[in-house]
Amino acid sequence: MRLLDSALPIVAAPMAGGPTTVALAAAVGAAGAYPFLAGGYASPEALAAQIEQLRPRVHGFGVNLFVPSRIAPDQASLAAYADELRGEAEAHGVQLDPVPVTDDDHWGQKLRLLIERPVPTVSLTFGLPDAGDIAMLRRAGTRVLASVTSADEARLACAAGVDGLIVQGPDAGGHSAVFDPSRIPEPTGTASLVRRAIRASGLPVIAAGGVDGPEAVSRLLAAGAEAVAVGTLLLRTDEAGTSPTHRAALADPAFEESVITRAFTGRPARALRNGFIDRHGSTAPNAYPAVHHLTRELRAAAARSGDADRLHLWAGTGYRSASEGPAAEVVHRLAAGV
Ligand SMILES: Cc1cc2nc3c(=O)[nH]c(=O)nc-3n(C[C@H](O)[C@H](O)[C@H](O)COP(=O)(O)O)c2cc1C
């Protein structure tokens, strides 16, 4: 494999907000897959600590960062959404603050950290930073990957100077990497997206989205991907930091499908369909990270109290195949498709 130096062409996708832990990354690394740490939402100090804990335990690894949004949230639609959500919040005794909070997820500090203490790979999601930032990481000896969801985004990433792509199909769990979050990713298979992205960019590709077993791995490798990334299949493993409410929902037959929604964070994301999505999916504004901050406390309270109806239950279409047990078992199972 040219892009990543791992024994197996299998990648543990970064999963911010709890699921990715150093223990999970170390376990998949020991099983021969390539682990990613989730730098999104983490403070620079917490990320630095995770990197130094993982570094001696694995051969190679990556760190994922959220590229800051350049779109200013529309105050009026945000205020209206805060108003709409008041009853949901009151059910948990939470007061929503309608004053929009936006942030850059400490982009500058995290970039400095990764320049001063370089890591083998950095992957970017939610768009592209300045080409100068990509060049700086590459000069530090880091391989830089951009997450893309279309052939056009693949072309833009190539022009920005990245070493490779993570091609994320719309079946993927969690946030979509779409550069323009006003666009809901159109339904398409990850394999056909991989072929189009390779044609458009000529770059090496890691495929992600909807992997539910070894056959999906085979299909994506046959489509030209150098490796296949999985997120959802790791969510219920022993080493993942997934909340008990989320874990239980993934195995609960009452959740019949996963859908793409902006209801929780203002950016399209695939989650198990629940009441919150049904009630607010059609009105949620395109305003990430302002909606993420608006709903954060409410979601934290829902997770604590076992309220799966108001929680962002991120899940890809393969969620029914997410099993309990050691993460290494998931890697071994998927290796049959290599
Ligand atoms: C709970 C969860 C959290 C995620 N967090 C991130 C993240 O922090 N950064 C990122 O680039 N992708 C994130 N993703 C998307 C994954 O990187 C990957 O694209 C996706 O999991 C692949 O599809 P699958 O879930 O069907 O395997 C997340 C996915 C899930 C399920």
The ligand as an ORCA input file, in Angstrom:
! r2SCAN-3c Opt
* xyz 0 1
  C     -19.860      8.497     15.952
  C     -19.123      8.998     14.742
  C     -18.276     10.090     14.864
  C     -17.567     10.562     13.752
  N     -16.676     11.595     13.908
  C     -15.881     11.966     12.858
  C     -14.835     12.903     13.037
  O     -14.580     13.385     14.137
  N     -14.097     13.240     11.955
  C     -14.305     12.686     10.717
  O     -13.597     13.020      9.767
  N     -15.290     11.779     10.529
  C     -16.059     11.403     11.565
  N     -17.023     10.432     11.390
  C     -17.153      9.820     10.073
  C     -16.123      8.712      9.922
  O     -14.829      9.274      9.810
  C     -16.354      7.844      8.676
  O     -16.450      8.642      7.524
  C     -17.598      6.991      8.804
  O     -17.730      6.458     10.081
  C     -17.537      5.864      7.786
  O     -18.797      5.279      7.603
  P     -19.373      4.102      8.539
  O     -19.730      4.785      9.822
  O     -20.540      3.640      7.777
  O     -18.279      3.100      8.727
  C     -17.739      9.944     12.484
  C     -18.597      8.850     12.384
  C     -19.278      8.356     13.482
  C     -20.148      7.148     13.318
*
